Amino acid sequence: MPAREGVEGRLRNASSGDVPDRLFRAAMTACGIGVLGILVLIVYELVARSGLSWHAFGFKFFKASEWDPVNEQFGALPFIFGTLVSSLVALIIAIPLAVGVAVFTTEMCPKALRGPLSFFVELLAAIPSVIYGLWAIFVLVPLMSGYIEPVLGKKRIGDGPLGGLLDANQVGQVWKDFLGGETSWSRPWSLYVLQRWCELHL
């Protein structure tokens, strides 16, 4: 019968399509579990391989500020402090710049300039970080050491601005895609969050 054959054909197509979906779901689940397993393995290797260091220095390695290999004095506090400060400076620079670029390109930019500007932002986000590092060595560091560091009285403060530029490219791209998304909830929700943040902090 034609009706029965049509129902059987639909059931056959549905059952044949369900197997690839299950295989794909199982593969993606295995990939996610594999990432977590690799993370656990990295932590285990770090703890296991650093047993001698923990036994010799203990927690004072994180509290001491002297680094003198000749006298076997090792302290990581300056490195930890410098990393935290440079990361904080990078976030302070990156977040307003990235959100501002994203809002301008999606809400305020003229349509004639929206395409070229979006392409320029995506191009900056696609540049490898090693290129930014070379630019910082030859351009940013001499500029900071010659003009900015003497005024502030600090040395080696170029890590924060460089990290801010790197983060601004990535965060700006994410926010631009989020604000310009086609879904019904992403754009109003993100604009509401920005409005509330400006009302509370500005």
Secondary structure, DSSP 8 states (H G I E B T S, - for coil): -HHHHHHHHHHHHHHHHHHHHHHHHHHHHHHHHHHHHHHHHHHHHHHHHTHHHHHHHTTHHHH---EETTTTEE--HHHHHHHHHHHHHHHHHHHHHHHHHHHIIIIIS-HHHHHHHHHHHHHHHHS-HHHHHHHIIIIIHHHIIIIIHHHHT-S---HHHHHHHHHHHHHHHHHHHHHT-SSTTHHHHHHHHHHHHHHHH-
